[in-house]
Amino acid sequence: MQAHLSVFKDEAKLDISYVPHILPHRERELKLLTEFFSFALQSPEKMTQRVIITGDVGTGKTVLSQRFGANIAVEAAKRRLSLRYVHVNCREYRGRLFLILQHVVSAFHPNFPARGYSAEELLRILMQVLDEENAYVILSLDEFDSVIDREGSEAVYKLTRLQEMRQGKAQRLSLVCIMRNLDAMQSLDASTRSTLQSNVIRLDNYTRQQLLEILSGRVELAFKPSTVSEDTLGLIAELAASEGGNARFGIELLWRAGKYANAEAVGCVTPECVRKAVSSIVPSFRKSDLADLVFHEKLFLVGIARLFKTNEEASISLAKAEQAYAVVCEEFDVKPNSHTQLWKYLQGLSALDIVKSEVSGKGARGRSTRIFLPRIPALELEKELSALLEKEVK
């Protein structure tokens, strides 16, 4: 693949580790998180803070914390303040506190021995290092529920109440704990739970429109101009919304669709590229579902698949689908079924998640039905149906 044929301008902007400078629809939460830690830039030695960020997968918990960490580190540097933001994915360390603390200590001393210390000793060493360097740390513990599950109340209590064991000394360590939900907190004792739950930032699931705006911003950063259409973006936003408003899923899907566009040298990211991409991430359909369709449902679906094969839009009208179905009926020398029957077929195909239908608002000519093929590549769908129909007509 020659570089000049790529649809990408900078695909690194779609990587999971990329932290955008602007977080659409998380401005309020970023401002609140910054406010919780405002003391860290003014009088860090006088207090510490503990904040929980919670929300479903793909709601921006990690990127919110990382954007905050990058921002506060810049501000601290301007003030010549030794303040570090350290982000740890606790699940990568199997929720074991001593492994997590080894990582934190190594941020200050890269050659620190990897073995031989307990979690309690490492916590004491970390505070000693911070005292010696007159430094402060905001420690972000991602997937914090894995620590709770592995270590229980005692370890979490020591981590959250550390400063109480350092009477008269400067306060050095603040925490951001990132969790999908607060259910794991119920296993902690009441004292530890009350310490953590005082400041909670809850992230709501993104709506389809919010996802569309997030994805549009990534397209501007990552793709060459005019290589991703509005229809393509709309389809990806719809799929991400169906996954619980998961922006991470949408960005991953956008990147994969771009890869399919490059591999097939089509010059732009089409809805068909998206369908191929999503079928590579999650199971797109069960072949048994297609086999169980009645004969005319299969004919109707073949007509729909053919339209999407040659159509770069994300949806087609029911009227066009009926016309395509009539052509397929001619090929098989059968009489087409009525509009009412096709409408019933469409509802059944939607229930199986093979297609999706949507009734548009009233216009000059009344309401109309749009059909989407969100998850199955049109070429693959037509091929599978053709093989099934061939067996039936023999």
For each residue, the residues with C-beta under 8 A, 3 or more apart:
1: 5 6 262 263 265
2: 5 6
3: 6
4:
5: 1 2 262 265 267
6: 1 2 3 224 262
7: 223 224 227 228 258 261 262 267 268 269
8: 11 222 223 224 258 262
9: 221 222 223 224
10: 13 221 222
11: 8 14 15 222 255 258
12: 15 18 222
13: 10 18 20 218 221 222
14: 11 18 218 222 251 252 254 255 258
15: 11 12 18
16: 248 251 252
17:
18: 12 13 14 15
19: 63 66 67 70
20: 13 23 63 67 217 218 221
21: 67
22: 217
23: 20 26 27 30 60 63 64 67
24: 27 210 213 214 217
25: 206 210 213 214
26: 23 29 30 60 63 64 203
27: 23 24 30 31
28: 31 32
29: 26 32 33 53 64 201 203
30: 23 26 27 33 34 64 67 68
31: 27 28 34 35
32: 28 29 35 36 201
33: 29 30 36 37 51 53 64 65 68 176 201
34: 30 31 37 38 68 71 72
35: 31 32 38
36: 32 33 49 51 199
37: 33 34 40 41 49 51 68 72 138 174
38: 34 35 41 42
39: 42 43 44 46 47 49
40: 37 44 49 72 76 83 136 138 174
41: 37 38 44 72 75 76 79 81 83
42: 38 39
43: 39 46 47
44: 39 40 41 81 83 136 170 171
45: 136 170 171 172
46: 39 43 171
47: 39 43 171
48: 163 171 172 173 174 175
49: 36 37 39 40 174 175 199
50: 160 174 175 177 195 196 198 199
51: 33 36 37 175 176 177 199 200 201
52: 144 176 177 178 179 182 196 197 199 200 201
53: 29 33 61 64 65 176 177 178 179 201 203
54: 61 178 179 180 181 182 200 201 202 203
55: 59 60 61 180 202 203 204 205
56: 59 180 181 203 205 244 245 246
57: 180 244 246 248
58: 206 240 243 244 245 246 247 248 249 250
59: 55 56 203 204 205 206 245 246 247
60: 23 26 55 63 64 203 206 247
61: 53 54 55 64 65 142 178 203
62: 65 66 87 142 178
63: 19 20 23 26 60 66 67
64: 23 26 29 30 33 53 60 61 67 68 201 203
65: 33 53 61 62 68 69 87 140 142 176 178
66: 19 62 63 69 70 87 140
67: 19 20 21 23 30 63 64 70 71
68: 30 33 34 37 64 65 71 72 85 176
69: 65 66 72 73 85 87 138 140
70: 19 66 67 73 74 85
71: 34 67 68 74 75
72: 34 37 40 41 68 69 75 76 83 85 138
73: 69 70 76 77 83 84 85
74: 70 71 77 78
75: 41 71 72 78 79
76: 40 41 72 73 79 81 82 83
77: 73 74 80 81
78: 74 75
79: 41 75 76
80: 77
81: 41 44 76 77 136
82: 76 133 134 135 136
83: 40 41 44 72 73 76 135 136 137 138
84: 73 107 108 135 136 137 138
85: 68 69 70 72 73 137 138 140
86: 103 104 107 137 138 139 140
87: 62 65 66 69 140 142
88: 92 93 100 103 104 139 140 141 142
89: 92 93 142 143
90: 93 95 100 141 142 143 144 146 147
91: 94 95 142 143 146
92: 88 89
93: 88 89 90 96 99 100 103
94: 91 99 146 150
95: 90 91 143 146 147 148 149 150 151
96: 93 99 100 119 150 151
97: 100 101 119 147 150 151 155 159
98: 101 102 117 118 119 122
99: 93 94 96 102 103
100: 88 90 93 96 97 103 104 141 147
101: 97 98 104 105 119 122 123 126
102: 98 99 105 106 112 114 117 122
103: 86 88 93 99 100 106 107
104: 86 88 100 101 107 108 126 137 139
105: 101 102 108 109 112 122 125 126 129
106: 102 103 109 110 112
107: 84 86 103 104
108: 84 104 105 112 129 130 133 135
109: 105 106 112 129
110: 106
111:
112: 102 105 106 108 109
113: 116 117
114: 102
115:
116: 113
117: 98 102 113 121 122 125
118: 98 121 122
119: 96 97 98 101 122 123 151 155 158
120: 123 124 158
121: 117 118 124 125
122: 98 101 102 105 117 118 119 125 126
123: 101 119 120 126 127 158 159 162
124: 120 121 127 128
125: 105 117 121 122 128 129
126: 101 104 105 122 123 129 130 137 173
127: 123 124 130 131 162 166 172 173
128: 124 125 131 132
129: 105 108 109 125 126 132 133 135
130: 108 126 127 133 134 135 136 137 172 173
131: 127 128 134 169 170 172
132: 128 129
133: 82 108 129 130
134: 82 130 131 170
135: 82 83 84 108 129 130 172
136: 40 44 45 81 82 83 84 130 172 173 174
137: 83 84 85 86 104 126 130 172 173 174
138: 37 40 69 72 83 84 85 86 174 175 176
139: 86 88 104 173 174 175 176
140: 65 66 69 85 86 87 88 175 176 178
141: 88 90 100 144 147 175 176 177 178
142: 61 62 65 87 88 89 90 91 178
143: 89 90 91 95 146 178 179
144: 52 90 141 147 148 177 178 179 184
145: 148 149 179 180 183 184
146: 90 91 94 95 143 149 150
147: 90 95 97 100 141 144 150 151 155 156
148: 95 144 145 151 152 156 184 185 187 188
149: 95 145 146 184 187
150: 94 95 96 97 146 147
151: 95 96 97 119 147 148 154 155 156
152: 148 155 156 187 188
153: 156 157 187 188 189 192
154: 151 157 158
155: 97 119 147 151 152 158 159
156: 147 148 151 152 153 159 160 188 192 196
157: 153 154 160 161 189 191 192 195
158: 119 120 123 154 155 161 162
159: 97 123 155 156 162 175
160: 50 156 157 175 192 195 196
161: 157 158 164 165 192 195
162: 123 127 158 159 165 166 173
163: 48 166 171 172 173
164: 161 167
165: 161 162
166: 127 162 163 169 171
167: 164
168:
169: 131 166
170: 44 45 131 134
171: 44 45 46 47 48 163 166
172: 45 48 127 130 131 135 136 137 163
173: 48 126 127 130 136 137 139 162 163
174: 37 40 48 49 50 136 137 138 139
175: 48 49 50 51 138 139 140 141 159 160
176: 33 51 52 53 65 68 138 139 140 141
177: 50 51 52 53 141 144 196
178: 52 53 54 61 62 65 140 141 142 143 144
179: 52 53 54 143 144 145 182 184 185
180: 54 55 56 57 145
181: 54 56 184
182: 52 54 179 185 186 197 200
183: 145 186
184: 144 145 148 149 179 181 187 188
185: 148 179 182 188 193 196 197
186: 182 183 193
187: 148 149 152 153 184
188: 148 152 153 156 184 185 192 193 196
189: 153 157 192 193
190: 193 194
191: 157 194 195
192: 153 156 157 160 161 188 189 195 196
193: 185 186 188 189 190 196 197
194: 190 191 197 198
195: 50 157 160 161 191 192 198
196: 50 52 156 160 177 185 188 192 193
197: 52 182 185 193 194 200
198: 50 194 195
199: 36 49 50 51 52
200: 51 52 54 182 197
201: 29 32 33 51 52 53 54 64
202: 54 55
203: 26 29 53 54 55 56 59 60 61 64
204: 55 59 245
205: 55 56 59 244 245
206: 25 58 59 60 210 211 214 240 241 245 246 247
207: 210 211 241 245
208: 211 212 237 238 240 241
209: 212 213 237
210: 24 25 206 207 213 214 245
211: 206 207 208 214 215 236 237 240 241 245 247 250
212: 208 209 215 216 233 234 237
213: 24 25 209 210 216 217
214: 24 25 206 210 211 217 218 247 250 251
215: 211 212 218 219 233 236 237 240 250 251 254
216: 212 213 219 220 233
217: 20 22 24 213 214 220 221
218: 13 14 20 214 215 221 222 251 254
219: 215 216 222 223 228 233 254
220: 216 217 223
221: 9 10 13 20 217 218
222: 8 9 10 11 12 13 14 218 219 254 255 258
223: 7 8 9 219 220 227 228 258 269
224: 6 7 8 9 227
225:
226: 268
227: 7 223 224 258 261 267 268 269
228: 7 219 223 232 233 254 258 268 269
229: 232 233 268 269 270 312
230: 233 234
231: 234 235 271 312 313 314 315
232: 228 229 235 236 257 269 270 271 273 274 314
233: 212 215 216 219 228 229 230 236 237
234: 212 230 231 237 238 314
235: 231 232 238 239 271 274 314 372 374
236: 211 215 232 233 239 240 250 253 254 257 274
237: 208 209 211 212 215 233 234 240 241 250
238: 208 234 235 241 242 356 372 374
239: 235 236 242 243 249 250 253 274 278 374 375
240: 58 206 208 211 215 236 237 243 245 246 247 249 250 253
241: 206 207 208 211 237 238 245
242: 238 239 374
243: 58 239 240 246 249
244: 56 57 58 205
245: 56 58 59 204 205 206 207 210 211 240 241
246: 56 57 58 59 206 240 243 249 250
247: 58 59 60 206 211 214 240 250 251
248: 16 57 58 251 252
249: 58 239 240 243 246 252 253 281
250: 58 211 214 215 236 237 239 240 246 247 253 254
251: 14 16 214 215 218 247 248 254 255
252: 14 16 248 249 255 256 281
253: 236 239 240 249 250 256 257 274 277 278 281
254: 14 215 218 219 222 228 236 250 251 257 258 269
255: 11 14 222 251 252 258 259
256: 252 253 259 260 277 278 280 281
257: 232 236 253 254 260 261 269 273 274 276 277
258: 7 8 11 14 222 223 227 228 254 255 261 262 269 273
259: 255 256 262 263 277
260: 256 257 263 264 269 273 276 277
261: 7 227 257 258 264 266 267 268 269 270 273
262: 1 5 6 7 8 258 259 265
263: 1 259 260
264: 260 261 273
265: 1 5 262
266: 261 270 273
267: 5 7 227 261
268: 7 226 227 228 229 261
269: 7 223 227 228 229 232 254 257 258 260 261 273 274
270: 229 232 261 266 273 274 312
271: 231 232 235 274 275 308 312 313 314 373
272: 275 276 308 309 312 377 378 379
273: 232 257 258 260 261 264 266 269 270 276 277
274: 232 235 236 239 253 257 269 270 271 277 278
275: 271 272 278 279 284 308 373 374 375 376 377 378
276: 257 260 272 273 279 280 377
277: 253 256 257 259 260 273 274 280 281
278: 239 253 256 274 275 281 282 284 374 375
279: 275 276 282 283 284 375 376 377 380
280: 256 276 277
281: 249 252 253 256 277 278
282: 278 279 375
283: 279 286
284: 275 278 279 375 376 377 380
285: 289 290 352 353 354 375 376
286: 283 289 290
287: 290 291 384
288: 291 292
289: 285 286 292 293 352 354
290: 285 286 287 293 298 301 354 384 385 388
291: 287 288 388
292: 288 289
293: 289 290 297 298 301 349
294: 297 298
295: 298 299 334 389 392
296: 299 300 334 337 341 345
297: 293 294 300 301 345 348 349
298: 290 293 294 295 301 302 385 388 389 392
299: 295 296 302 303 325 328 329 332 334 389
300: 296 297 303 304 321 325 328 342 345 346 349
301: 290 293 297 298 304 305 349 354 355 381 385
302: 298 299 305 306 325 328 382 385 386 389
303: 299 300 306 307 321 323 324 325 326 327 328
304: 300 301 307 308 316 321 324 325 355 371 373
305: 301 302 308 309 373 378 379 381 382 385
306: 302 303 309 310 324 328 378 382
307: 303 304 310 311 316 320 321 324 378
308: 271 272 275 304 305 311 316 373 378
309: 272 305 306 378 379 382
310: 306 307
311: 307 308 316
312: 229 231 270 271 272
313: 231 271 316
314: 231 232 234 235 271 372
315: 231 358 370 371 372
316: 304 307 308 311 313 320 321 370 371
317: 320 321 368 369 370 371
318: 321 322 342 343 346 357 368 369 370 371
319: 322 323 368
320: 307 316 317 323 324
321: 300 303 304 307 316 317 318 324 325 342 346 371
322: 318 319 325 326 336 339 342
323: 303 319 320 326 327
324: 303 304 306 307 320 321 327 328
325: 299 300 302 303 304 321 322 328 329 336 342
326: 303 322 323 329 330 336
327: 303 323 324 330 331
328: 299 300 302 303 306 324 325 331 332
329: 299 325 326 332 334 335 336
330: 326 327 333
331: 327 328
332: 299 328 329 389 393
333: 330
334: 295 296 299 329
335: 329
336: 322 325 326 329
337: 296 341 342 345
338: 341 342
339: 322 342 343
340: 343 344
341: 296 337 338 344 345
342: 300 318 321 322 325 337 338 339 345 346
343: 318 339 340 346 347 369
344: 340 341 347 348
345: 296 297 300 337 341 342 348 349
346: 300 318 321 342 343 349 350 355 357 369 371
347: 343 344 350 351 357
348: 297 344 345 351 352
349: 293 297 300 301 345 346 352 354 355
350: 346 347 353 354 355 356 357
351: 347 348
352: 285 289 348 349
353: 285 350 356 375
354: 285 289 290 301 349 350 376 381
355: 301 304 346 349 350 371 372 373 374
356: 238 350 353 371 372 373 374
357: 318 346 347 350 369 370 371 372
358: 315 369 370 372
359: 367 368 369 370
360: 363 367 368 369 370
361: 367
362: 366 367
363: 360 366 367 368
364:
365: 368
366: 362 363
367: 359 360 361 362 363
368: 317 318 319 359 360 363 365
369: 317 318 343 346 357 358 359 360
370: 315 316 317 318 357 358 359 360
371: 304 315 316 317 318 321 346 355 356 357
372: 235 238 314 315 355 356 357 358
373: 271 275 304 305 308 355 356 376 378 381
374: 235 238 239 242 275 278 355 356
375: 239 275 278 279 282 284 285 353
376: 275 279 284 285 354 373 380 381
377: 272 275 276 279 284 380 381
378: 272 275 305 306 307 308 309 373 381 382
379: 272 305 309 382 383
380: 279 284 376 377 383 384
381: 301 305 354 373 376 377 378 384 385
382: 302 305 306 309 378 379 385 386
383: 379 380 386 387
384: 287 290 380 381 387 388
385: 290 298 301 302 305 381 382 388 389
386: 302 382 383 389 390
387: 383 384 390 391
388: 290 291 298 384 385 391 392
389: 295 298 299 302 332 385 386 392 393
390: 386 387 393 394
391: 387 388 394
392: 295 298 388 389
393: 332 389 390
394: 390 391
